């Protein structure tokens, strides 16, 4: 009888230090829109900082515009 070697896959655990830091983006609510982030409503003219993926989605829907760092 031959011996079989069984290898275990690495654990499926992500340690805190392994997490990528999420890039934050500053956006400004435009036109007649309002957005909700972390349970708080923001209306036209409000500036807030959100994760980049959220900012990208809101920009695609024309709810916000990015605030340049030079302003």
mmCIF file of the N, C-alpha and C atoms, coordinates in Angstrom:
data_MODEL
# 
_entry.id   MODEL 
# 
loop_
_atom_site.group_PDB 
_atom_site.id 
_atom_site.type_symbol 
_atom_site.label_atom_id 
_atom_site.label_alt_id 
_atom_site.label_comp_id 
_atom_site.label_asym_id 
_atom_site.label_entity_id 
_atom_site.label_seq_id 
_atom_site.pdbx_PDB_ins_code 
_atom_site.Cartn_x 
_atom_site.Cartn_y 
_atom_site.Cartn_z 
_atom_site.occupancy 
_atom_site.B_iso_or_equiv 
_atom_site.pdbx_formal_charge 
_atom_site.auth_seq_id 
_atom_site.auth_comp_id 
_atom_site.auth_asym_id 
_atom_site.auth_atom_id 
_atom_site.pdbx_PDB_model_num 
ATOM 1   N N  . UNK A 1 1  ? 0.852   -1.170 0.000   1.00 0.00 ? 1  UNK A N  1 
ATOM 2   C CA . UNK A 1 1  ? 0.000   0.000  0.000   1.00 0.00 ? 1  UNK A CA 1 
ATOM 3   C C  . UNK A 1 1  ? 0.900   1.235  0.000   1.00 0.00 ? 1  UNK A C  1 
ATOM 4   N N  . UNK A 1 2  ? 0.621   2.177  -0.891  1.00 0.00 ? 2  UNK A N  1 
ATOM 5   C CA . UNK A 1 2  ? 1.413   3.403  -1.014  1.00 0.00 ? 2  UNK A CA 1 
ATOM 6   C C  . UNK A 1 2  ? 0.862   4.469  -0.079  1.00 0.00 ? 2  UNK A C  1 
ATOM 7   N N  . UNK A 1 3  ? 1.753   5.278  0.405   1.00 0.00 ? 3  UNK A N  1 
ATOM 8   C CA . UNK A 1 3  ? 1.334   6.376  1.287   1.00 0.00 ? 3  UNK A CA 1 
ATOM 9   C C  . UNK A 1 3  ? 0.926   7.577  0.440   1.00 0.00 ? 3  UNK A C  1 
ATOM 10  N N  . UNK A 1 4  ? -0.126  8.259  0.865   1.00 0.00 ? 4  UNK A N  1 
ATOM 11  C CA . UNK A 1 4  ? -0.578  9.476  0.187   1.00 0.00 ? 4  UNK A CA 1 
ATOM 12  C C  . UNK A 1 4  ? -0.281  10.677 1.068   1.00 0.00 ? 4  UNK A C  1 
ATOM 13  N N  . UNK A 1 5  ? 0.172   11.704 0.446   1.00 0.00 ? 5  UNK A N  1 
ATOM 14  C CA . UNK A 1 5  ? 0.422   12.945 1.179   1.00 0.00 ? 5  UNK A CA 1 
ATOM 15  C C  . UNK A 1 5  ? -0.731  13.890 0.883   1.00 0.00 ? 5  UNK A C  1 
ATOM 16  N N  . UNK A 1 6  ? -1.373  14.304 1.926   1.00 0.00 ? 6  UNK A N  1 
ATOM 17  C CA . UNK A 1 6  ? -2.492  15.236 1.779   1.00 0.00 ? 6  UNK A CA 1 
ATOM 18  C C  . UNK A 1 6  ? -2.037  16.599 2.295   1.00 0.00 ? 6  UNK A C  1 
ATOM 19  N N  . UNK A 1 7  ? -2.110  17.568 1.410   1.00 0.00 ? 7  UNK A N  1 
ATOM 20  C CA . UNK A 1 7  ? -1.718  18.916 1.812   1.00 0.00 ? 7  UNK A CA 1 
ATOM 21  C C  . UNK A 1 7  ? -2.977  19.708 2.134   1.00 0.00 ? 7  UNK A C  1 
ATOM 22  N N  . UNK A 1 8  ? -2.875  20.500 3.179   1.00 0.00 ? 8  UNK A N  1 
ATOM 23  C CA . UNK A 1 8  ? -4.007  21.334 3.561   1.00 0.00 ? 8  UNK A CA 1 
ATOM 24  C C  . UNK A 1 8  ? -3.864  22.700 2.908   1.00 0.00 ? 8  UNK A C  1 
ATOM 25  N N  . UNK A 1 9  ? -4.963  23.232 2.476   1.00 0.00 ? 9  UNK A N  1 
ATOM 26  C CA . UNK A 1 9  ? -4.965  24.580 1.888   1.00 0.00 ? 9  UNK A CA 1 
ATOM 27  C C  . UNK A 1 9  ? -4.758  25.592 3.010   1.00 0.00 ? 9  UNK A C  1 
ATOM 28  N N  . UNK A 1 10 ? -4.185  26.745 2.688   1.00 0.00 ? 10 UNK A N  1 
ATOM 29  C CA . UNK A 1 10 ? -4.016  27.763 3.720   1.00 0.00 ? 10 UNK A CA 1 
ATOM 30  C C  . UNK A 1 10 ? -5.376  28.180 4.263   1.00 0.00 ? 10 UNK A C  1 
ATOM 31  N N  . UNK A 1 11 ? -5.372  28.614 5.498   1.00 0.00 ? 11 UNK A N  1 
ATOM 32  C CA . UNK A 1 11 ? -6.640  29.012 6.111   1.00 0.00 ? 11 UNK A CA 1 
ATOM 33  C C  . UNK A 1 11 ? -7.223  30.205 5.380   1.00 0.00 ? 11 UNK A C  1 
ATOM 34  N N  . UNK A 1 12 ? -8.508  30.288 5.408   1.00 0.00 ? 12 UNK A N  1 
ATOM 35  C CA . UNK A 1 12 ? -9.236  31.341 4.718   1.00 0.00 ? 12 UNK A CA 1 
ATOM 36  C C  . UNK A 1 12 ? -9.519  32.484 5.688   1.00 0.00 ? 12 UNK A C  1 
ATOM 37  N N  . UNK A 1 13 ? -8.462  33.005 6.287   1.00 0.00 ? 13 UNK A N  1 
ATOM 38  C CA . UNK A 1 13 ? -8.593  34.063 7.277   1.00 0.00 ? 13 UNK A CA 1 
ATOM 39  C C  . UNK A 1 13 ? -7.778  35.257 6.825   1.00 0.00 ? 13 UNK A C  1 
ATOM 40  N N  . UNK A 1 14 ? -8.368  36.429 6.928   1.00 0.00 ? 14 UNK A N  1 
ATOM 41  C CA . UNK A 1 14 ? -7.649  37.653 6.587   1.00 0.00 ? 14 UNK A CA 1 
ATOM 42  C C  . UNK A 1 14 ? -7.369  38.386 7.889   1.00 0.00 ? 14 UNK A C  1 
ATOM 43  N N  . UNK A 1 15 ? -6.099  38.619 8.128   1.00 0.00 ? 15 UNK A N  1 
ATOM 44  C CA . UNK A 1 15 ? -5.719  39.336 9.326   1.00 0.00 ? 15 UNK A CA 1 
ATOM 45  C C  . UNK A 1 15 ? -5.856  40.838 9.090   1.00 0.00 ? 15 UNK A C  1 
ATOM 46  N N  . UNK A 1 16 ? -6.079  41.573 10.163  1.00 0.00 ? 16 UNK A N  1 
ATOM 47  C CA . UNK A 1 16 ? -6.319  43.006 10.042  1.00 0.00 ? 16 UNK A CA 1 
ATOM 48  C C  . UNK A 1 16 ? -5.186  43.723 9.304   1.00 0.00 ? 16 UNK A C  1 
ATOM 49  N N  . UNK A 1 17 ? -3.950  43.356 9.586   1.00 0.00 ? 17 UNK A N  1 
ATOM 50  C CA . UNK A 1 17 ? -2.837  44.035 8.931   1.00 0.00 ? 17 UNK A CA 1 
ATOM 51  C C  . UNK A 1 17 ? -2.737  43.687 7.451   1.00 0.00 ? 17 UNK A C  1 
ATOM 52  N N  . UNK A 1 18 ? -3.436  42.637 7.009   1.00 0.00 ? 18 UNK A N  1 
ATOM 53  C CA . UNK A 1 18 ? -3.420  42.252 5.610   1.00 0.00 ? 18 UNK A CA 1 
ATOM 54  C C  . UNK A 1 18 ? -4.456  43.017 4.789   1.00 0.00 ? 18 UNK A C  1 
ATOM 55  N N  . UNK A 1 19 ? -5.398  43.628 5.456   1.00 0.00 ? 19 UNK A N  1 
ATOM 56  C CA . UNK A 1 19 ? -6.429  44.367 4.745   1.00 0.00 ? 19 UNK A CA 1 
ATOM 57  C C  . UNK A 1 19 ? -5.832  45.593 4.076   1.00 0.00 ? 19 UNK A C  1 
ATOM 58  N N  . UNK A 1 20 ? -6.257  45.837 2.867   1.00 0.00 ? 20 UNK A N  1 
ATOM 59  C CA . UNK A 1 20 ? -5.784  47.040 2.196   1.00 0.00 ? 20 UNK A CA 1 
ATOM 60  C C  . UNK A 1 20 ? -6.508  48.240 2.791   1.00 0.00 ? 20 UNK A C  1 
ATOM 61  N N  . UNK A 1 21 ? -5.778  49.283 2.983   1.00 0.00 ? 21 UNK A N  1 
ATOM 62  C CA . UNK A 1 21 ? -6.402  50.503 3.468   1.00 0.00 ? 21 UNK A CA 1 
ATOM 63  C C  . UNK A 1 21 ? -7.265  51.056 2.343   1.00 0.00 ? 21 UNK A C  1 
ATOM 64  N N  . UNK A 1 22 ? -8.515  51.334 2.693   1.00 0.00 ? 22 UNK A N  1 
ATOM 65  C CA . UNK A 1 22 ? -9.461  51.813 1.713   1.00 0.00 ? 22 UNK A CA 1 
ATOM 66  C C  . UNK A 1 22 ? -9.214  53.292 1.436   1.00 0.00 ? 22 UNK A C  1 
ATOM 67  N N  . UNK A 1 23 ? -9.046  53.638 0.174   1.00 0.00 ? 23 UNK A N  1 
ATOM 68  C CA . UNK A 1 23 ? -8.786  55.022 -0.195  1.00 0.00 ? 23 UNK A CA 1 
ATOM 69  C C  . UNK A 1 23 ? -10.062 55.837 -0.020  1.00 0.00 ? 23 UNK A C  1 
ATOM 70  N N  . UNK A 1 24 ? -9.922  56.991 0.598   1.00 0.00 ? 24 UNK A N  1 
ATOM 71  C CA . UNK A 1 24 ? -11.064 57.880 0.820   1.00 0.00 ? 24 UNK A CA 1 
ATOM 72  C C  . UNK A 1 24 ? -11.021 59.019 -0.185  1.00 0.00 ? 24 UNK A C  1 
ATOM 73  N N  . UNK A 1 25 ? -12.196 59.472 -0.596  1.00 0.00 ? 25 UNK A N  1 
ATOM 74  C CA . UNK A 1 25 ? -12.323 60.532 -1.582  1.00 0.00 ? 25 UNK A CA 1 
ATOM 75  C C  . UNK A 1 25 ? -13.307 61.561 -1.058  1.00 0.00 ? 25 UNK A C  1 
ATOM 76  N N  . UNK A 1 26 ? -12.997 62.832 -1.271  1.00 0.00 ? 26 UNK A N  1 
ATOM 77  C CA . UNK A 1 26 ? -13.894 63.904 -0.864  1.00 0.00 ? 26 UNK A CA 1 
ATOM 78  C C  . UNK A 1 26 ? -14.788 64.260 -2.046  1.00 0.00 ? 26 UNK A C  1 
ATOM 79  N N  . UNK A 1 27 ? -16.099 64.280 -1.795  1.00 0.00 ? 27 UNK A N  1 
ATOM 80  C CA . UNK A 1 27 ? -17.071 64.586 -2.838  1.00 0.00 ? 27 UNK A CA 1 
ATOM 81  C C  . UNK A 1 27 ? -18.027 65.672 -2.365  1.00 0.00 ? 27 UNK A C  1 
ATOM 82  N N  . UNK A 1 28 ? -18.704 66.285 -3.335  1.00 0.00 ? 28 UNK A N  1 
ATOM 83  C CA . UNK A 1 28 ? -19.682 67.329 -3.051  1.00 0.00 ? 28 UNK A CA 1 
ATOM 84  C C  . UNK A 1 28 ? -20.987 66.951 -3.739  1.00 0.00 ? 28 UNK A C  1 
ATOM 85  N N  . UNK A 1 29 ? -22.095 66.991 -2.998  1.00 0.00 ? 29 UNK A N  1 
ATOM 86  C CA . UNK A 1 29 ? -23.406 66.657 -3.545  1.00 0.00 ? 29 UNK A CA 1 
ATOM 87  C C  . UNK A 1 29 ? -23.814 67.777 -4.500  1.00 0.00 ? 29 UNK A C  1 
ATOM 88  N N  . UNK A 1 30 ? -24.302 67.405 -5.680  1.00 0.00 ? 30 UNK A N  1 
ATOM 89  C CA . UNK A 1 30 ? -24.650 68.396 -6.693  1.00 0.00 ? 30 UNK A CA 1 
ATOM 90  C C  . UNK A 1 30 ? -26.131 68.373 -7.047  1.00 0.00 ? 30 UNK A C  1 
ATOM 91  N N  . UNK A 1 31 ? -26.529 69.428 -7.737  1.00 0.00 ? 31 UNK A N  1 
ATOM 92  C CA . UNK A 1 31 ? -27.866 69.584 -8.304  1.00 0.00 ? 31 UNK A CA 1 
ATOM 93  C C  . UNK A 1 31 ? -28.946 69.415 -7.239  1.00 0.00 ? 31 UNK A C  1 
ATOM 94  N N  . UNK A 1 32 ? -29.959 68.659 -7.541  1.00 0.00 ? 32 UNK A N  1 
ATOM 95  C CA . UNK A 1 32 ? -31.103 68.502 -6.627  1.00 0.00 ? 32 UNK A CA 1 
ATOM 96  C C  . UNK A 1 32 ? -31.035 67.213 -5.808  1.00 0.00 ? 32 UNK A C  1 
ATOM 97  N N  . UNK A 1 33 ? -29.883 66.552 -5.814  1.00 0.00 ? 33 UNK A N  1 
ATOM 98  C CA . UNK A 1 33 ? -29.758 65.230 -5.214  1.00 0.00 ? 33 UNK A CA 1 
ATOM 99  C C  . UNK A 1 33 ? -29.442 65.280 -3.731  1.00 0.00 ? 33 UNK A C  1 
ATOM 100 N N  . UNK A 1 34 ? -29.718 64.164 -3.087  1.00 0.00 ? 34 UNK A N  1 
ATOM 101 C CA . UNK A 1 34 ? -29.251 63.937 -1.719  1.00 0.00 ? 34 UNK A CA 1 
ATOM 102 C C  . UNK A 1 34 ? -28.746 62.498 -1.670  1.00 0.00 ? 34 UNK A C  1 
ATOM 103 N N  . UNK A 1 35 ? -27.777 62.270 -0.803  1.00 0.00 ? 35 UNK A N  1 
ATOM 104 C CA . UNK A 1 35 ? -27.214 60.934 -0.633  1.00 0.00 ? 35 UNK A CA 1 
ATOM 105 C C  . UNK A 1 35 ? -27.181 60.614 0.855   1.00 0.00 ? 35 UNK A C  1 
ATOM 106 N N  . UNK A 1 36 ? -27.170 59.333 1.178   1.00 0.00 ? 36 UNK A N  1 
ATOM 107 C CA . UNK A 1 36 ? -27.089 58.896 2.565   1.00 0.00 ? 36 UNK A CA 1 
ATOM 108 C C  . UNK A 1 36 ? -25.819 58.088 2.735   1.00 0.00 ? 36 UNK A C  1 
ATOM 109 N N  . UNK A 1 37 ? -25.009 58.481 3.727   1.00 0.00 ? 37 UNK A N  1 
ATOM 110 C CA . UNK A 1 37 ? -23.785 57.753 4.023   1.00 0.00 ? 37 UNK A CA 1 
ATOM 111 C C  . UNK A 1 37 ? -23.661 57.633 5.532   1.00 0.00 ? 37 UNK A C  1 
ATOM 112 N N  . UNK A 1 38 ? -23.433 56.420 6.013   1.00 0.00 ? 38 UNK A N  1 
ATOM 113 C CA . UNK A 1 38 ? -23.344 56.126 7.451   1.00 0.00 ? 38 UNK A CA 1 
ATOM 114 C C  . UNK A 1 38 ? -24.563 56.631 8.201   1.00 0.00 ? 38 UNK A C  1 
ATOM 115 N N  . UNK A 1 39 ? -25.734 56.488 7.573   1.00 0.00 ? 39 UNK A N  1 
ATOM 116 C CA . UNK A 1 39 ? -26.984 56.845 8.226   1.00 0.00 ? 39 UNK A CA 1 
ATOM 117 C C  . UNK A 1 39 ? -27.284 58.338 8.282   1.00 0.00 ? 39 UNK A C  1 
ATOM 118 N N  . UNK A 1 40 ? -26.472 59.151 7.624   1.00 0.00 ? 40 UNK A N  1 
ATOM 119 C CA . UNK A 1 40 ? -26.677 60.593 7.649   1.00 0.00 ? 40 UNK A CA 1 
ATOM 120 C C  . UNK A 1 40 ? -26.960 61.077 6.228   1.00 0.00 ? 40 UNK A C  1 
ATOM 121 N N  . UNK A 1 41 ? -27.992 61.921 6.102   1.00 0.00 ? 41 UNK A N  1 
ATOM 122 C CA . UNK A 1 41 ? -28.391 62.445 4.797   1.00 0.00 ? 41 UNK A CA 1 
ATOM 123 C C  . UNK A 1 41 ? -27.581 63.695 4.477   1.00 0.00 ? 41 UNK A C  1 
ATOM 124 N N  . UNK A 1 42 ? -27.117 63.773 3.230   1.00 0.00 ? 42 UNK A N  1 
ATOM 125 C CA . UNK A 1 42 ? -26.358 64.925 2.758   1.00 0.00 ? 42 UNK A CA 1 
ATOM 126 C C  . UNK A 1 42 ? -27.062 65.478 1.527   1.00 0.00 ? 42 UNK A C  1 
ATOM 127 N N  . UNK A 1 43 ? -27.215 66.812 1.461   1.00 0.00 ? 43 UNK A N  1 
ATOM 128 C CA . UNK A 1 43 ? -27.952 67.451 0.379   1.00 0.00 ? 43 UNK A CA 1 
ATOM 129 C C  . UNK A 1 43 ? -27.025 68.345 -0.445  1.00 0.00 ? 43 UNK A C  1 
ATOM 130 N N  . UNK A 1 44 ? -27.588 68.978 -1.474  1.00 0.00 ? 44 UNK A N  1 
ATOM 131 C CA . UNK A 1 44 ? -26.837 69.830 -2.401  1.00 0.00 ? 44 UNK A CA 1 
ATOM 132 C C  . UNK A 1 44 ? -25.881 70.764 -1.663  1.00 0.00 ? 44 UNK A C  1 
ATOM 133 N N  . UNK A 1 45 ? -24.617 70.730 -2.078  1.00 0.00 ? 45 UNK A N  1 
ATOM 134 C CA . UNK A 1 45 ? -23.605 71.602 -1.500  1.00 0.00 ? 45 UNK A CA 1 
ATOM 135 C C  . UNK A 1 45 ? -22.818 70.984 -0.363  1.00 0.00 ? 45 UNK A C  1 
ATOM 136 N N  . UNK A 1 46 ? -23.314 69.901 0.234   1.00 0.00 ? 46 UNK A N  1 
ATOM 137 C CA . UNK A 1 46 ? -22.598 69.238 1.330   1.00 0.00 ? 46 UNK A CA 1 
ATOM 138 C C  . UNK A 1 46 ? -21.361 68.529 0.778   1.00 0.00 ? 46 UNK A C  1 
ATOM 139 N N  . UNK A 1 47 ? -20.262 68.615 1.513   1.00 0.00 ? 47 UNK A N  1 
ATOM 140 C CA . UNK A 1 47 ? -19.044 67.892 1.172   1.00 0.00 ? 47 UNK A CA 1 
ATOM 141 C C  . UNK A 1 47 ? -18.825 66.806 2.211   1.00 0.00 ? 47 UNK A C  1 
ATOM 142 N N  . UNK A 1 48 ? -18.441 65.630 1.747   1.00 0.00 ? 48 UNK A N  1 
ATOM 143 C CA . UNK A 1 48 ? -18.191 64.524 2.657   1.00 0.00 ? 48 UNK A CA 1 
ATOM 144 C C  . UNK A 1 48 ? -17.108 63.630 2.093   1.00 0.00 ? 48 UNK A C  1 
ATOM 145 N N  . UNK A 1 49 ? -16.506 62.841 2.945   1.00 0.00 ? 49 UNK A N  1 
ATOM 146 C CA . UNK A 1 49 ? -15.457 61.911 2.546   1.00 0.00 ? 49 UNK A CA 1 
ATOM 147 C C  . UNK A 1 49 ? -16.013 60.497 2.612   1.00 0.00 ? 49 UNK A C  1 
ATOM 148 N N  . UNK A 1 50 ? -15.894 59.783 1.493   1.00 0.00 ? 50 UNK A N  1 
ATOM 149 C CA . UNK A 1 50 ? -16.430 58.430 1.379   1.00 0.00 ? 50 UNK A CA 1 
ATOM 150 C C  . UNK A 1 50 ? -15.387 57.521 0.749   1.00 0.00 ? 50 UNK A C  1 
ATOM 151 N N  . UNK A 1 51 ? -15.541 56.201 0.881   1.00 0.00 ? 51 UNK A N  1 
ATOM 152 C CA . UNK A 1 51 ? -14.636 55.273 0.195   1.00 0.00 ? 51 UNK A CA 1 
ATOM 153 C C  . UNK A 1 51 ? -14.704 55.481 -1.318  1.00 0.00 ? 51 UNK A C  1 
ATOM 154 N N  . UNK A 1 52 ? -13.594 55.215 -1.994  1.00 0.00 ? 52 UNK A N  1 
ATOM 155 C CA . UNK A 1 52 ? -13.505 55.481 -3.429  1.00 0.00 ? 52 UNK A CA 1 
ATOM 156 C C  . UNK A 1 52 ? -14.559 54.727 -4.234  1.00 0.00 ? 52 UNK A C  1 
ATOM 157 N N  . UNK A 1 53 ? -14.875 53.485 -3.866  1.00 0.00 ? 53 UNK A N  1 
ATOM 158 C CA . UNK A 1 53 ? -15.874 52.735 -4.632  1.00 0.00 ? 53 UNK A CA 1 
ATOM 159 C C  . UNK A 1 53 ? -17.262 53.373 -4.531  1.00 0.00 ? 53 UNK A C  1 
ATOM 160 N N  . UNK A 1 54 ? -17.587 53.938 -3.372  1.00 0.00 ? 54 UNK A N  1 
ATOM 161 C CA . UNK A 1 54 ? -18.865 54.640 -3.200  1.00 0.00 ? 54 UNK A CA 1 
ATOM 162 C C  . UNK A 1 54 ? -18.871 55.904 -4.044  1.00 0.00 ? 54 UNK A C  1 
ATOM 163 N N  . UNK A 1 55 ? -17.769 56.658 -3.998  1.00 0.00 ? 55 UNK A N  1 
ATOM 164 C CA . UNK A 1 55 ? -17.661 57.889 -4.788  1.00 0.00 ? 55 UNK A CA 1 
ATOM 165 C C  . UNK A 1 55 ? -17.805 57.592 -6.280  1.00 0.00 ? 55 UNK A C  1 
ATOM 166 N N  . UNK A 1 56 ? -17.179 56.509 -6.743  1.00 0.00 ? 56 UNK A N  1 
ATOM 167 C CA . UNK A 1 56 ? -17.272 56.139 -8.153  1.00 0.00 ? 56 UNK A CA 1 
ATOM 168 C C  . UNK A 1 56 ? -18.719 55.872 -8.563  1.00 0.00 ? 56 UNK A C  1 
ATOM 169 N N  . UNK A 1 57 ? -19.449 55.133 -7.742  1.00 0.00 ? 57 UNK A N  1 
ATOM 170 C CA . UNK A 1 57 ? -20.848 54.827 -8.045  1.00 0.00 ? 57 UNK A CA 1 
ATOM 171 C C  . UNK A 1 57 ? -21.689 56.096 -8.064  1.00 0.00 ? 57 UNK A C  1 
ATOM 172 N N  . UNK A 1 58 ? -21.500 56.953 -7.084  1.00 0.00 ? 58 UNK A N  1 
ATOM 173 C CA . UNK A 1 58 ? -22.265 58.198 -7.014  1.00 0.00 ? 58 UNK A CA 1 
ATOM 174 C C  . UNK A 1 58 ? -21.953 59.108 -8.197  1.00 0.00 ? 58 UNK A C  1 
ATOM 175 N N  . UNK A 1 59 ? -20.688 59.131 -8.615  1.00 0.00 ? 59 UNK A N  1 
ATOM 176 C CA . UNK A 1 59 ? -20.316 59.945 -9.786  1.00 0.00 ? 59 UNK A CA 1 
ATOM 177 C C  . UNK A 1 59 ? -20.972 59.403 -11.059 1.00 0.00 ? 59 UNK A C  1 
ATOM 178 N N  . UNK A 1 60 ? -20.994 58.093 -11.213 1.00 0.00 ? 60 UNK A N  1 
ATOM 179 C CA . UNK A 1 60 ? -21.631 57.489 -12.394 1.00 0.00 ? 60 UNK A CA 1 
ATOM 180 C C  . UNK A 1 60 ? -23.104 57.875 -12.479 1.00 0.00 ? 60 UNK A C  1 
ATOM 181 N N  . UNK A 1 61 ? -23.729 58.043 -11.329 1.00 0.00 ? 61 UNK A N  1 
ATOM 182 C CA . UNK A 1 61 ? -25.150 58.402 -11.287 1.00 0.00 ? 61 UNK A CA 1 
ATOM 183 C C  . UNK A 1 61 ? -25.372 59.914 -11.280 1.00 0.00 ? 61 UNK A C  1 
ATOM 184 N N  . UNK A 1 62 ? -24.280 60.672 -11.338 1.00 0.00 ? 62 UNK A N  1 
ATOM 185 C CA . UNK A 1 62 ? -24.335 62.142 -11.387 1.00 0.00 ? 62 UNK A CA 1 
ATOM 186 C C  . UNK A 1 62 ? -24.979 62.745 -10.145 1.00 0.00 ? 62 UNK A C  1 
ATOM 187 N N  . UNK A 1 63 ? -24.707 62.149 -8.979  1.00 0.00 ? 63 UNK A N  1 
ATOM 188 C CA . UNK A 1 63 ? -25.217 62.671 -7.721  1.00 0.00 ? 63 UNK A CA 1 
ATOM 189 C C  . UNK A 1 63 ? -24.204 63.566 -7.039  1.00 0.00 ? 63 UNK A C  1 
ATOM 190 N N  . UNK A 1 64 ? -22.911 63.320 -7.309  1.00 0.00 ? 64 UNK A N  1 
ATOM 191 C CA . UNK A 1 64 ? -21.825 64.072 -6.665  1.00 0.00 ? 64 UNK A CA 1 
ATOM 192 C C  . UNK A 1 64 ? -20.748 64.402 -7.686  1.00 0.00 ? 64 UNK A C  1 
ATOM 193 N N  . UNK A 1 65 ? -19.850 65.300 -7.272  1.00 0.00 ? 65 UNK A N  1 
ATOM 194 C CA . UNK A 1 65 ? -18.635 65.547 -8.038  1.00 0.00 ? 65 UNK A CA 1 
ATOM 195 C C  . UNK A 1 65 ? -17.476 65.509 -7.049  1.00 0.00 ? 65 UNK A C  1 
ATOM 196 N N  . UNK A 1 66 ? -16.313 65.090 -7.530  1.00 0.00 ? 66 UNK A N  1 
ATOM 197 C CA . UNK A 1 66 ? -15.127 65.047 -6.665  1.00 0.00 ? 66 UNK A CA 1 
ATOM 198 C C  . UNK A 1 66 ? -14.670 66.456 -6.363  1.00 0.00 ? 66 UNK A C  1 
ATOM 199 N N  . UNK A 1 67 ? -14.199 66.639 -5.155  1.00 0.00 ? 67 UNK A N  1 
ATOM 200 C CA . UNK A 1 67 ? -13.648 67.917 -4.753  1.00 0.00 ? 67 UNK A CA 1 
ATOM 201 C C  . UNK A 1 67 ? -12.140 67.836 -4.934  1.00 0.00 ? 67 UNK A C  1 
ATOM 202 N N  . UNK A 1 68 ? -11.603 68.736 -5.738  1.00 0.00 ? 68 UNK A N  1 
ATOM 203 C CA . UNK A 1 68 ? -10.155 68.697 -5.971  1.00 0.00 ? 68 UNK A CA 1 
ATOM 204 C C  . UNK A 1 68 ? -9.425  69.165 -4.716  1.00 0.00 ? 68 UNK A C  1 
ATOM 205 N N  . UNK A 1 69 ? -8.228  68.663 -4.542  1.00 0.00 ? 69 UNK A N  1 
ATOM 206 C CA . UNK A 1 69 ? -7.449  69.001 -3.360  1.00 0.00 ? 69 UNK A CA 1 
ATOM 207 C C  . UNK A 1 69 ? -6.869  70.416 -3.454  1.00 0.00 ? 69 UNK A C  1 
ATOM 208 N N  . UNK A 1 70 ? -6.949  71.028 -4.636  1.00 0.00 ? 70 UNK A N  1 
ATOM 209 C CA . UNK A 1 70 ? -6.417  72.375 -4.837  1.00 0.00 ? 70 UNK A CA 1 
ATOM 210 C C  . UNK A 1 70 ? -7.416  73.461 -4.468  1.00 0.00 ? 70 UNK A C  1 
ATOM 211 N N  . UNK A 1 71 ? -8.662  73.102 -4.201  1.00 0.00 ? 71 UNK A N  1 
ATOM 212 C CA . UNK A 1 71 ? -9.682  74.105 -3.880  1.00 0.00 ? 71 UNK A CA 1 
ATOM 213 C C  . UNK A 1 71 ? -9.509  74.663 -2.497  1.00 0.00 ? 71 UNK A C  1 
# 
